[in-house]
Amino acid sequence: MARVRKRSIHLSKLCSFPCCRPISTGEHAQVGVKGYSRVVYCNEPDSQEQIRLKYRGNYVSTTKYTAANFIPKSLFEQFRRVANIYFLVVACFSFSPLAPYSAPSILVPLIVVIGATMVKEAVEDWKRRVQDVKANNRKVEVYDRNSCSFRETKWKNLRVGDLVKVHTDEYFPADLLLLSSSYEEGICYVETMNLDGETNLKLKHALAVTSSLCDVETLKEFRAMIKCEDPNEHLFSFIGTLYYDCQQYPLSPKQILLRDSKLKNTDYIYGVVIFTGHDTKAMQNVIDPPSKRTKIERRMDKIIYVLFSTLILVSFIGSLFFGIETKKDISGGNYRRWYLRPDSTTIFFDPRRASVAAFLHFLTGLMLYGYLIPISLYISIEICKVLQSIFINQDQAMYDEETDRPAHARTSNLNEELGQVHIILSDKTGTLTCNSMEFVKCSIAGTAYGCGMTEVEIALAKKRGERLTEPMPSDTVEPAKSVKGFNFSDERIMNGQWVKDPHSEDIQKFFRVLATCHTAVPEVTESGEIIYEAESPDEAAFVIAAREVGFQFFVRNQTSIKLHELDPESGETVDRVYKLLHVLEFSSARKRMSVIVRNPENKLLLLAKGADSVIFERLSKNGRVFEAQTKEHIDRYSEAGLRTLAIAYRELDDKEYTIWEQEFMKAKTSVTADRDVCVDKLADKIERDLILLGATAVEDKLQKGVPDCIDKLAHARIGIWVLTGDKRGTAINIGYACGLLRHGMKLIVITLELPNIEALEKHGDKDIAKVSLESVKQQIQDGKSLVDREISTEFGLIIDGKSLTFALDEKLVKCFMDLAIGCATVICCRSSPKQKAIVTREVKSVTRKTTLAIGDGANDVGMIQEADIGVGISGGEGMQAWSIIKHQEDSVRIPRILVNCLQRFGKK
């Protein structure tokens, strides 16, 4: 029996921006040309057309070796050591009469050393294979056309074109096109932290034409064709077209579900397999496990060359004098050293062939003096490495009490590199931060609320020599109860005391905006508790803050939002219903979001929140009463590393709103190329003459001791680069919070979020790549000239993912790396896993210094593998990097333990 589908919020009716609808652009004209030639026959994986295309299967392997190449590849790794090559040659000669000792005496030690190392490599790779087998044998439901039902199959058996059904909390087995879901409108929530490091849920939306495919009967008749881009590593883009019922429907990333992301808060989805196995975007971002050699090993090779040269010289001198003396043994028929019987001897001592005897003596000398190159040297160093690994694992300073987990040196190969680290490349989410947003302070009507000081504030105060007026960190201020996302304490507001405040009316409006201006969805747990699913952690923190103060958001539907509010007059909790008319959603270009509602008093209100620079310029003359004080508070919050948003509202006239809505709906339903531009202009038109209420301050909690950790690393002259999948604004805020970016440091921002570039993108200009490359080139050159001109100034470089793609072009990469190395701090935002790995490789190549990469998500594995030293952390994104690299690198719990590791076992 088919399951009843959920009646969800009709987000396409709620959202005034086309975030949930694919829009046809000039990009889709590329479908069918080179690079956009993939064809998928939906629900027909057995058709001749699909079979003829010979796409890859869904089997995935991340091992370094296979059964066929293990012996040759592993032997190659062993004989990269020069000493091993020497001993192999000597072992071969030991079977000849030239050898001054028996063959086993040299062959057995060589076999033991090489064999032991190969066994270690085999064990580590076998563990990687076990992980692959586990992933490939996961179960998923696939549609069987013969029985018209879903049957379970293994991930590795999936084929392009298969219809699959994925249930909540399951990972997607391949890259899928979303057809429909348990929600009527075909929406679903996806967790992508394994791909981009972000733990907030992403909203995906099926095409309206496929959202009705909700049971096996309708799926039975479903036939369609997809033409799309070829496999690539770009996580945030997708170009394709769905051909269905003689119509064409453009596809966007909103309809694509990527492998290794997880379905959340949705009972099930139906999808079509587009990319399988190593063609998926996740696997396109994976690099082969590299073979790493430490500087000591490379230096040992050079020492071996010197010793080998000495050995040749000694053997040559000895054989030269041997040849001269041997030749003198027969002189004019007389035997000089008759007791050696030179007239009856072997070729090794024949005075008639003295040159040959000298050469053979030379070869014997190479073996005889071979102990100049001791095979025990490598064994001794390996023993030292193993012992150091044991010390790391047992060191109390590297033990985390919270999780009862010590550090783990998963391999002993790279420990000695810890003392030579020059640059650290770090992930942000879950590594520097806990990825846990908390509402900590706010400014309302020019008054600052919220007690306590953040860790960053305390560090700044100590640095300036200021007296701590609030010595207690905000994370130790205990509110009435512990609430995730809420770390606010102020007796003037909490427990209903805000009604006695002189600005109670403004406080009421402020928290009403937080409770209504969002896209969060309330979910009731089995215990009756209300939790919120929001598109970002800070949005969830705002809704939770409003609830804790007395404005509980508890119901949302297509047309209204319902709140439990504290009535200031009666002191009782009352229900208030706000009619929801429009949601003008947040975007990186707009830097704000608004909702238009009608309150129970029948007043039309526009409620807005956004970046202070954007909100302040839209304030009315009468709405700037608290502007100066609010700006001062925002500056103070920003200096403390807190993320701030300004809160404002305006009352709308019914006549003005009616005229605007007609224009707005007309723009929304248009199919012209400038549709988005028109919608943005009309949104901007209504978001004017606002009245400022105040500002919020939320904290993305840093991992314990991060500012102190970074300060110690800076004193050790170790450079830090942050490579993150987060947005630019988020990364910059955290940069300030943890001390990577310091006030007074000049920022060089390289971005393609420029008006001229965005205009070309909207019109699908074919020269967009060329223009973007020139733009990035110009920005890099400007930045480099600025750094060269102001030598005494500290610079921080910020670059986004799109710009990074062009900056890593072979024509620009050297110039970009010169600029980056000249900056004190580098932050790469919206970086894909592959970009992280490429940046790490370039840093290693250009600087020729030891690099250390640290991260906790599966999206960090490429970076970790590419660096000289890789460190996996059990952090806020889970333990993906910990588990994936645990047989290759080092693993620690939190960054402060990394400092202990570097101090105690490396650089001090």
C-alpha positions in Angstrom: 0.0 0.0 0.0 1.4 3.4 -1.0 2.3 5.7 1.8 0.4 8.9 2.4 2.4 11.9 1.2 3.0 14.8 3.6 1.2 18.0 3.0 4.1 20.4 3.1 4.4 24.1 3.0 4.0 25.1 -0.6 7.3 26.9 -0.8 6.9 27.8 -4.4 3.9 29.9 -3.4 5.7 31.2 -0.3 9.0 32.2 -1.9 8.9 35.2 -4.0 12.3 34.5 -5.5 12.9 31.6 -7.9 15.2 29.6 -5.7 12.9 26.6 -5.9 12.2 26.8 -9.6 14.7 26.1 -12.4 15.1 29.0 -14.8 16.0 28.6 -18.4 19.2 30.5 -19.2 21.6 30.7 -22.1 23.8 28.1 -20.3 21.3 25.3 -21.4 22.0 26.1 -25.0 25.3 24.3 -24.5 23.6 20.9 -23.9 24.7 18.5 -26.6 28.0 20.1 -27.4 31.4 18.9 -26.2 31.5 18.7 -22.4 27.7 18.4 -22.3 27.1 15.2 -24.1 25.8 12.8 -21.4 22.5 11.1 -22.2 20.3 9.3 -19.6 17.3 7.2 -20.5 15.2 7.4 -17.4 13.7 4.1 -16.2 15.3 2.3 -19.1 18.7 1.1 -17.9 18.4 -2.1 -20.1 17.6 -0.3 -23.3 20.0 -0.8 -26.2 20.5 3.0 -26.4 21.6 3.2 -22.8 23.8 0.0 -22.9 25.5 1.3 -26.1 26.8 4.4 -24.2 28.9 2.1 -21.9 28.8 4.4 -18.8 30.7 3.3 -15.7 29.1 1.1 -13.0 28.6 2.3 -9.5 31.5 0.3 -7.9 33.9 2.6 -6.1 37.5 1.9 -5.0 39.7 4.2 -3.0 42.6 1.7 -2.4 46.1 2.5 -3.4 46.8 -1.0 -4.7 44.9 -3.8 -6.5 45.6 -7.5 -6.5 47.3 -7.2 -9.9 49.5 -4.2 -9.2 50.3 -4.7 -5.5 53.6 -6.5 -5.9 55.1 -4.3 -8.7 53.8 -1.1 -7.3 54.8 -1.9 -3.7 58.3 -3.0 -4.9 58.6 0.3 -6.8 57.8 2.2 -3.6 60.5 0.2 -1.7 63.2 0.7 -4.3 62.6 4.4 -4.4 65.1 4.2 -1.5 68.5 4.3 -3.0 70.0 2.0 -0.3 67.5 -0.8 -1.2 68.6 -0.6 -4.8 72.2 -0.9 -3.8 71.5 -3.9 -1.5 69.5 -5.5 -4.3 72.4 -5.3 -6.7 74.8 -6.6 -4.1 72.4 -9.5 -3.3 72.4 -10.4 -7.0 76.2 -10.4 -7.1 76.4 -12.4 -3.9 75.5 -15.5 -5.9 78.7 -15.1 -8.0 82.2 -16.2 -7.1 83.0 -12.5 -6.6 81.2 -12.3 -3.4 83.4 -12.3 -0.2 80.5 -13.7 1.8 77.5 -16.0 1.4 74.3 -14.9 -0.4 72.0 -15.4 2.6 74.0 -13.0 4.8 72.9 -10.1 2.6 69.7 -11.4 1.0 67.8 -12.4 4.2 68.1 -8.9 5.9 67.0 -7.3 2.6 64.0 -9.6 2.3 63.0 -9.0 5.9 63.2 -5.2 5.7 61.3 -5.0 2.3 58.9 -7.8 3.3 57.9 -6.1 6.6 57.3 -2.8 4.9 55.2 -4.4 2.2 53.1 -6.3 4.7 52.4 -3.0 6.6 51.4 -1.4 3.3 49.1 -4.4 2.5 47.4 -4.3 5.9 46.7 -0.5 5.6 45.4 -0.9 2.1 43.3 -3.9 3.1 41.6 -1.7 5.7 40.8 0.8 3.0 39.3 -2.0 0.9 37.1 -3.1 3.7 35.7 0.4 3.9 35.1 0.3 0.1 33.3 -3.1 0.3 31.1 -1.8 3.1 30.1 1.3 1.0 29.6 -0.7 -2.2 27.4 -3.3 -0.4 25.0 -0.8 1.2 21.4 -1.5 0.2 19.1 0.8 -1.8 15.6 0.2 -3.2 15.6 0.2 -7.0 12.5 0.0 -9.3 11.9 -3.3 -11.1 9.7 -2.8 -14.2 8.9 -6.4 -14.4 7.3 -6.7 -11.0 6.3 -3.0 -10.9 7.7 -2.7 -7.4 10.9 -1.7 -5.6 13.4 -4.3 -4.6 16.6 -4.0 -2.6 19.9 -4.1 -4.3 23.5 -3.2 -3.5 24.9 0.2 -4.4 27.5 -1.4 -6.7 24.8 -2.8 -8.9 23.1 0.5 -9.7 23.2 1.6 -13.4 22.6 4.9 -15.1 18.9 5.4 -15.7 17.8 3.3 -12.7 14.9 4.6 -10.6 15.7 4.5 -6.8 13.9 5.2 -3.6 15.9 6.6 -0.7 14.5 6.9 2.8 15.3 9.4 5.5 18.7 9.4 7.1 20.1 7.3 4.2 22.9 8.5 1.9 22.3 8.9 -1.8 24.1 6.0 -3.6 24.9 8.0 -6.8 24.2 11.4 -8.3 20.4 11.5 -8.7 17.8 13.7 -10.4 15.1 14.4 -7.8 11.7 13.3 -9.2 9.4 13.5 -6.2 9.3 13.1 -2.5 7.0 12.4 0.5 6.1 16.1 0.4 3.4 17.0 -2.1 5.5 19.7 -3.8 8.5 17.4 -4.2 10.7 19.2 -1.8 13.3 17.5 0.4 16.0 18.4 2.9 19.6 17.3 2.3 22.6 17.3 4.5 25.8 17.9 2.5 28.5 18.2 5.2 30.5 15.3 3.6 30.8 17.4 0.4 31.1 21.1 1.4 31.5 21.0 5.2 28.2 22.7 5.9 25.9 21.1 8.4 22.9 23.2 7.7 20.2 21.5 5.6 19.8 22.4 1.9 16.4 22.5 0.3 16.0 20.6 -2.9 13.0 20.9 -5.2 11.7 18.6 -7.9 10.3 19.9 -11.1 6.6 20.5 -11.0 6.1 18.1 -13.9 7.6 15.1 -12.0 6.5 15.9 -8.5 3.3 13.9 -9.1 5.2 10.6 -9.6 4.4 9.4 -6.1 3.7 5.7 -6.4 4.7 2.5 -8.3 1.8 2.8 -10.7 2.7 6.3 -12.0 6.4 5.3 -12.1 5.6 2.4 -14.3 4.7 4.6 -17.2 7.4 7.1 -16.6 9.8 7.5 -19.5 12.1 10.5 -20.1 15.5 11.5 -21.4 18.1 13.7 -19.7 20.8 15.5 -21.6 23.4 17.1 -19.3 27.0 18.0 -18.7 29.7 15.3 -18.6 31.2 14.2 -15.3 33.0 17.0 -13.5 34.1 18.0 -10.0 32.0 21.2 -9.7 29.7 20.6 -6.7 27.7 23.8 -6.9 26.7 23.8 -10.6 24.7 21.5 -12.9 23.5 22.1 -16.5 21.0 19.8 -18.1 17.6 19.4 -19.8 14.8 16.9 -19.1 12.8 15.8 -22.2 9.4 14.6 -21.0 6.0 14.4 -22.7 7.4 16.2 -25.7 8.5 19.1 -23.6 11.9 20.4 -22.5 12.5 21.4 -18.8 15.8 23.0 -17.8 17.5 21.4 -14.8 19.5 23.2 -12.1 21.5 22.1 -9.0 18.2 22.4 -7.0 17.1 19.1 -8.6 20.4 17.2 -8.1 21.1 15.0 -5.1 24.8 14.2 -4.8 26.4 11.0 -3.7 27.6 11.1 0.0 24.9 13.6 0.9 22.1 12.5 3.3 18.4 12.7 3.1 17.0 14.5 6.2 13.5 15.3 7.5 11.9 13.7 4.5 10.3 10.3 4.6 11.6 9.3 1.2 12.4 10.5 -2.3 12.3 9.0 -5.8 15.2 9.8 -8.1 16.9 8.8 -11.4 20.6 7.8 -11.4 22.5 10.3 -13.6 26.2 9.7 -12.6 27.5 6.5 -11.0 30.7 5.4 -9.3 33.8 7.4 -10.2 31.7 9.7 -12.5 29.9 11.2 -9.5 30.9 14.7 -8.4 32.0 13.4 -5.0 34.4 10.9 -6.5 35.5 13.4 -9.2 36.8 15.4 -6.2 38.8 12.4 -4.8 42.5 12.1 -5.6 44.4 8.9 -5.6 46.2 8.2 -2.3 49.6 9.6 -2.8 52.9 8.1 -1.8 54.6 10.4 0.7 58.3 10.6 1.6 59.7 12.6 4.4 62.5 15.1 4.1 64.7 12.8 6.3 64.2 10.0 3.8 65.1 12.2 0.9 68.1 13.5 2.8 69.1 10.0 3.7 69.1 9.2 0.0 71.5 12.1 -0.6 73.7 10.7 2.3 73.6 7.3 0.6 74.8 8.9 -2.7 77.8 10.5 -0.8 78.6 7.2 0.9 78.2 5.3 -2.3 80.5 7.7 -4.1 83.0 7.2 -1.2 82.6 3.4 -1.6 83.3 3.6 -5.3 86.4 5.8 -4.7 87.8 3.5 -2.1 87.1 0.4 -4.3 88.6 2.1 -7.3 91.8 3.1 -5.6 92.1 -0.4 -4.1 91.5 -2.1 -7.5 93.9 0.3 -9.2 96.8 -0.6 -7.0 95.8 -4.3 -7.1 95.9 -4.3 -10.9 99.4 -2.6 -10.9 100.8 -5.0 -8.3 99.2 -8.1 -10.1 100.7 -7.0 -13.4 104.2 -6.9 -11.9 103.9 -10.6 -10.7 105.3 -11.7 -14.1 108.1 -9.7 -15.5 110.4 -11.1 -18.2 109.4 -14.6 -17.4 110.2 -14.2 -13.7 107.7 -14.6 -11.0 108.0 -11.9 -8.4 105.5 -13.3 -6.0 106.1 -17.0 -6.8 104.4 -18.2 -3.6 101.1 -17.0 -5.1 101.5 -19.3 -8.1 100.7 -16.6 -10.7 101.4 -19.2 -13.4 98.5 -21.3 -12.2 95.7 -19.1 -10.9 92.1 -18.0 -11.7 91.2 -15.0 -13.7 90.8 -13.1 -10.4 94.5 -13.0 -9.9 95.9 -13.6 -13.4 98.8 -11.2 -14.0 98.5 -11.8 -17.8 94.9 -10.2 -17.6 95.6 -7.7 -14.9 93.0 -5.1 -16.1 90.2 -7.8 -15.9 91.4 -8.9 -12.5 91.4 -5.3 -11.3 87.9 -4.8 -12.5 86.7 -7.9 -10.8 88.5 -6.8 -7.7 86.7 -3.5 -8.0 83.3 -5.3 -7.9 84.4 -7.4 -4.9 85.5 -4.2 -3.2 82.0 -2.7 -3.7 80.6 -5.7 -1.8 83.3 -6.0 0.8 83.2 -2.4 1.8 79.4 -2.3 1.5 79.0 -1.9 5.2 79.7 1.8 4.7 76.0 1.8 3.6 74.4 0.0 6.6 71.0 -1.5 6.0 70.5 -1.1 9.7 70.3 2.7 9.2 66.7 2.4 7.9 65.8 -0.2 10.5 67.0 2.1 13.3 65.0 5.1 12.0 61.9 2.9 11.5 62.2 1.8 15.2 62.6 5.4 16.3 59.4 6.4 14.3 57.4 3.5 15.9 58.5 4.5 19.4 57.6 8.1 18.7 54.2 7.1 17.5 53.7 5.2 20.8 54.7 8.3 22.8 52.2 10.4 20.8 49.4 7.9 21.5 50.2 7.8 25.2 51.0 11.5 25.8 48.6 12.9 28.4 48.9 16.4 27.0 47.3 15.1 23.8 44.4 13.4 25.5 40.8 14.9 25.2 38.9 14.3 28.4 35.5 15.3 27.0 35.4 12.4 24.6 37.8 10.1 26.4 39.8 9.9 23.2 43.6 10.1 22.9 45.6 11.2 19.8 46.4 8.4 17.4 49.4 8.3 15.1 47.9 6.0 12.6 51.2 5.7 10.7 54.7 6.2 11.8 56.0 7.3 8.4 55.7 11.1 8.9 56.2 11.8 12.5 59.7 13.4 12.1 58.1 16.0 9.7 56.3 17.6 12.7 59.4 19.6 13.5 59.6 21.1 10.1 56.1 22.4 9.4 56.1 25.8 7.7 52.5 26.2 6.5 49.3 24.7 8.0 46.2 24.4 5.7 43.1 24.0 7.7 39.4 23.4 7.2 37.1 25.8 9.1 33.8 24.1 9.9 34.3 21.5 12.7 38.0 22.2 12.8 38.4 25.8 13.9 34.8 26.0 14.9 32.2 23.7 16.5 29.7 24.7 13.8 27.2 25.5 16.5 25.6 29.0 16.3 24.5 30.6 19.6 22.5 33.7 20.1 24.6 35.6 22.7 23.9 39.3 22.5 21.6 41.9 20.9 21.1 45.6 20.6 17.5 46.9 20.8 16.5 50.6 20.7 20.1 51.7 21.2 20.6 49.5 24.4 22.9 46.6 24.5 21.6 43.4 26.1 23.5 40.2 26.9 26.0 39.4 29.7 29.4 37.8 29.6 32.4 38.0 27.2 33.4 35.7 24.4 36.8 34.1 24.3 37.8 36.5 21.6 36.8 39.5 23.6 38.8 38.3 26.6 41.8 37.7 24.4 41.5 41.2 22.9 41.1 42.8 26.3 44.2 41.1 27.6 46.2 42.1 24.5 45.3 45.8 25.1 45.9 45.5 28.8 42.3 46.5 29.6 40.7 45.5 32.9 38.1 42.8 32.4 34.7 44.3 33.5 33.0 41.0 32.7 35.6 38.4 33.5 33.3 35.4 32.8 33.2 34.0 29.3 29.8 33.9 27.7 29.9 30.1 27.4 30.1 29.8 31.2 27.2 32.1 31.9 24.5 29.7 33.0 21.0 30.6 31.8 17.9 29.1 33.5 18.3 26.0 31.4 20.7 24.8 28.8 19.3 25.3 25.3 21.2 24.5 22.1 21.6 27.7 20.0 20.8 30.0 22.9 23.6 31.3 25.2 21.9 34.6 26.2 21.5 35.9 29.7 20.2 39.2 30.8 17.8 39.7 33.7 16.3 42.8 32.0 14.8 40.6 29.2 14.6 37.0 30.4 11.7 35.5 32.3 9.2 38.0 31.0 11.1 41.0 32.6 11.2 42.7 29.2 7.7 44.0 29.8 9.1 46.3 32.5 11.8 47.7 30.3 11.4 51.3 29.1 11.8 50.0 25.5 9.3 47.1 25.9 7.4 48.0 22.7 10.6 47.9 20.7 11.7 44.7 22.3 8.4 43.2 21.4 8.7 44.2 17.8 12.3 43.0 17.7 11.6 39.5 18.8 8.4 39.3 16.6 10.7 40.0 13.6 13.0 37.1 14.7 10.0 34.8 15.2 8.4 35.5 11.8 11.1 36.7 9.3 12.6 33.3 8.3 12.0 30.1 6.3 12.3 27.7 9.2 9.9 24.8 9.6 8.8 23.6 13.0 8.8 19.9 13.7 7.2 18.3 16.8 9.2 15.4 18.4 7.7 12.3 20.0 8.2 14.0 23.4 6.1 17.0 22.3 9.1 19.3 22.0 9.3 21.7 19.0 12.5 21.7 17.0 13.2 23.9 14.0 14.7 22.9 10.7 16.3 25.9 9.1 18.4 26.5 6.1 21.2 27.9 8.2 22.3 27.5 11.9 22.0 31.2 12.6 18.5 31.4 11.3 17.6 28.5 13.7 19.3 30.4 16.5 17.1 33.5 15.9 13.9 31.5 16.1 15.1 29.7 19.3 16.1 33.1 20.8 12.6 34.5 20.1 11.0 31.4 21.7 13.1 31.6 24.9 12.2 35.3 25.3 8.5 34.5 24.9 7.7 34.5 21.2 7.4 30.8 20.2 6.9 30.0 16.6 5.0 26.8 16.4 2.9 26.5 13.2 3.6 27.4 9.5 1.5 26.8 6.5 1.1 28.2 3.0 -0.6 31.4 4.2 0.2 32.0 7.9 2.6 31.8 10.7 1.4 31.2 14.3 3.1 32.3 17.5 2.7 31.8 21.2 3.3 35.3 22.6 3.6 36.8 26.0 0.9 39.4 26.4 2.5 42.4 28.2 -0.8 43.6 29.7 -2.2 40.3 31.1 1.1 38.4 31.5 -0.6 35.4 29.8 0.6 33.5 26.7 -1.7 34.1 23.8 -1.8 32.8 20.2 -1.3 35.3 17.4 -1.7 34.5 13.7 0.2 36.5 11.1 -1.0 36.1 7.5 2.0 35.4 5.4 1.8 37.2 2.0 5.4 37.2 0.6 8.8 36.0 1.5 11.6 37.9 -0.1 14.5 35.5 0.4 18.0 36.1 1.4 20.8 35.9 -1.3 24.4 36.8 -1.3 23.7 39.6 -3.7 20.8 41.1 -1.7 22.4 40.4 1.8 19.0 40.6 3.4 15.6 38.9 3.6 12.1 40.2 4.3 8.6 39.0 4.9 5.4 40.8 4.3 2.7 39.9 6.8 -0.7 41.1 8.0 -0.9 41.0 11.8 -4.0 40.3 13.9 -4.7 44.1 14.1 -5.0 44.0 10.2 -1.9 46.1 9.7 0.4 45.4 6.8 4.0 45.0 7.9 7.3 44.4 6.1 9.8 42.7 8.5 13.4 42.7 7.5 16.8 41.5 8.6 20.2 41.7 6.9 23.7 43.1 6.8 24.0 46.4 8.6 25.4 48.2 5.5 22.3 47.1 3.5 19.7 47.9 6.1 21.1 51.2 7.2 21.0 52.6 3.7 17.3 51.8 3.5 16.2 53.5 6.7 13.7 56.3 6.6 14.5 59.7 8.2 12.4 58.8 11.2 13.8 55.3 11.5 17.3 56.4 12.4 16.7 57.3 16.0 19.0 54.5 17.3 21.4 54.3 14.3 24.5 55.7 16.0 24.2 53.5 19.1 23.4 50.4 17.1 26.4 51.0 14.8 28.6 51.3 17.9 27.2 48.0 19.3 27.6 46.3 15.9 31.3 47.4 15.7 31.8 46.1 19.2 30.2 42.7 18.4 32.1 42.4 15.1 35.4 43.1 16.9 34.5 40.2 19.3 34.1 37.9 16.3 30.3 37.7 16.5 28.1 37.5 13.4 25.7 40.5 13.2 22.5 41.3 11.4 20.4 44.5 11.6 16.7 44.2 12.3 14.1 46.7 10.9 10.5 47.0 9.9 8.0 49.3 8.2 4.3 49.7 8.0 2.8 49.4 4.5 -0.1 51.3 3.1 -2.8 49.1 1.6 -2.9 51.1 -1.6 0.9 51.1 -2.0 1.0 47.4 -1.4 -1.7 46.5 -3.9 0.0 48.4 -6.7 3.4 46.9 -5.8 2.0 43.3 -5.6 0.5 43.6 -9.1 3.8 44.7 -10.5 5.7 42.1 -8.5 3.4 39.2 -9.6 3.7 40.3 -13.2 7.5 40.2 -12.9 7.5 36.8 -11.2 5.4 35.2 -13.9 7.4 36.6 -16.8 9.6 34.4 -18.9 12.0 37.1 -20.1 15.8 36.9 -19.7 15.8 39.8 -17.3 13.2 38.3 -15.0 15.5 38.1 -12.0 16.6 41.6 -12.4 13.0 42.9 -12.5 12.1 40.9 -9.4 15.2 42.2 -7.5 14.3 45.8 -8.4 10.7 45.5 -7.2 11.9 43.8 -4.0 14.3 46.7 -3.5 11.5 49.2 -4.2 9.3 47.9 -1.3 12.3 47.4 1.1 12.7 51.1 1.7 11.8 53.6 4.5 12.6 51.1 7.2 12.5 51.8 10.9 15.6 50.4 12.7 14.9 48.2 15.8 18.3 46.9 16.6 20.9 44.2 15.8 21.6 40.6 16.7 24.9 39.0 17.5 25.4 35.2 17.2 28.6 33.2 17.8 29.9 30.3 15.9 31.6 28.7 18.8 35.3 28.2 18.3 36.9 24.9 19.2 38.4 25.2 22.7 41.6 27.2 22.7 41.7 28.1 19.0 42.8 31.8 19.3 45.6 30.8 21.7 46.5 27.9 19.3 46.7 30.3 16.3 48.7 32.8 18.4 51.3 30.1 19.3 51.6 29.0 15.7 52.1 32.6 14.6 54.9 33.0 17.2 56.5 29.9 15.7 56.3 31.6 12.3 54.0 28.9 10.9 51.7 30.3 8.2 48.0 29.3 8.3 45.7 29.0 5.3 42.0 28.3 5.7 40.3 26.4 2.9 36.6 26.2 3.5 33.4 25.4 1.6 31.6 28.2 3.5 30.5 31.5 2.1 32.8 34.5 2.1 31.1 36.5 4.9 31.0 33.5 7.2 34.7 32.7 6.6 35.8 36.3 7.2 33.8 36.5 10.5 35.5 33.4 11.8 38.8 34.7 10.6 38.3 37.7 12.9 36.9 35.5 15.7 39.9 33.2 15.9 42.6 35.8 15.3 43.5 34.9 11.7 42.3 38.3 10.5 43.3 41.1 12.9 41.9 44.6 13.1 44.3 46.9 11.2 45.1 44.1 8.7 44.3 45.2 5.1 42.1 42.7 3.2 42.6 41.9 -0.4 39.4 40.3 -1.7 39.4 38.5 -5.1 35.9 37.7 -6.2 33.8 37.3 -9.3 30.6 38.6 -7.5 30.9 41.8 -9.6 28.0 43.6 -11.4 29.6 43.2 -14.8 30.3 39.5 -14.3 26.9 38.7 -12.9 25.2 40.5 -15.8 27.2 38.4 -18.3 26.2 35.2 -16.4 22.5 36.1 -16.5 22.6 36.6 -20.2 24.6 33.5 -20.8 27.5 35.3 -22.6 29.9 32.9 -24.3 32.9 35.1 -23.3 32.1 34.8 -19.6 35.2 32.5 -19.0 37.6 34.9 -20.8 36.2 38.0 -19.0 36.3 36.2 -15.6 40.0 35.1 -16.2 40.9 38.7 -17.1 39.1 40.1 -14.0 40.8 37.6 -11.7 44.2 38.4 -13.3 43.7 42.1 -12.8 42.7 41.7 -9.2 45.7 39.5 -8.5 48.1 42.0 -10.1 46.5 44.9 -8.2 46.9 43.0 -4.9 50.5 42.0 -5.7 51.4 45.6 -6.4 49.7 46.7 -3.1 51.7 44.1 -1.1 55.0 45.1 -2.8 54.3 48.8 -2.2 53.3 48.6 1.5 56.0 46.2 2.8 55.4 47.0 6.5 51.6 46.4 6.4 50.0 43.0 7.2 47.6 41.7 4.5 44.9 39.1 4.5 43.9 37.5 1.2 40.3 36.4 0.7 39.3 34.5 -2.5 36.1 32.7 -3.4 35.7 29.4 -5.2 34.9 30.7 -8.7 37.8 33.1 -8.6 40.1 30.3 -7.3 39.2 28.2 -10.4 40.7 30.8 -12.6 43.6 31.7 -10.2 44.7 28.1 -10.4 44.9 28.3 -14.2 48.5 27.5 -15.4 48.8 31.1 -16.7 47.9 32.7 -13.3 48.9 30.2 -10.7 52.5 31.4 -10.2 51.3 35.0 -9.8 48.5 34.0 -7.5 50.9 32.0 -5.3 53.4 34.9 -5.1 50.6 37.1 -3.8 49.3 34.5 -1.4 52.7 33.8 0.1 53.2 37.5 0.6 50.1 37.7 2.8 50.0 36.9 6.5 46.7 35.0 6.2 44.9 33.4 3.3 41.3 32.3 3.3 39.8 30.4 0.3 36.0 30.4 0.5 33.5 28.1 -1.3 36.3 25.8 -2.2 35.5 22.4 -3.6 37.4 19.3 -2.2 39.4 19.2 -5.4 40.4 22.8 -5.2 41.5 22.3 -1.6 43.8 19.5 -2.8 45.2 21.6 -5.8 45.9 24.6 -3.6 47.7 22.3 -1.1 49.8 20.8 -4.0 50.7 24.3 -5.3 51.7 25.6 -1.9 53.9 22.6 -1.4 55.4 22.9 -4.9 56.0 26.7 -4.8 57.3 27.1 -1.3 59.2 23.7 -1.2 58.4 23.8 2.6 56.7 21.2 4.8 52.9 21.5 4.7 50.4 20.2 7.2 46.7 19.8 6.4 44.1 19.4 9.1 40.3 18.7 8.7 37.4 16.6 9.9 35.1 16.1 6.9 35.3 13.8 3.9 35.6 16.9 1.8 39.0 17.5 3.5 40.5 14.1 2.6 42.0 15.3 -0.7 43.7 18.2 1.0 45.0 15.9 3.8 46.4 13.4 1.4 48.1 16.0 -0.7 49.9 17.7 2.2 53.2 16.4 3.5 51.5 15.7 6.8 47.8 15.0 7.1 45.8 15.3 10.4 42.3 14.0 10.7 40.2 15.5 13.5 37.1 14.2 15.3 35.3 17.5 14.9 31.9 19.2 14.3 31.3 17.6 10.9 31.7 14.1 12.3 34.6 11.8 11.8 34.8 11.4 8.1 38.4 12.5 7.7 39.3 10.7 10.9 37.9 7.4 9.5 39.1 7.8 5.9 42.6 8.7 6.7 43.0 6.8 9.9 45.3 4.3 8.2 47.5 6.9 6.6 48.1 10.0 8.8 47.7 11.3 12.3 44.5 11.8 14.1 43.7 14.2 17.0 40.6 15.4 18.7 40.8 19.2 18.6 43.3 21.9 17.3 44.8 22.7 20.7 46.1 19.2 20.9 47.7 19.7 17.5 49.8 22.5 19.1 50.8 20.2 21.9 51.8 17.7 19.2 53.9 20.3 17.3 55.5 21.6 20.5 56.3 18.3 22.2 57.3 16.3 19.1 58.3 19.1 16.7 58.9 22.8 16.6 59.0 24.8 19.9 
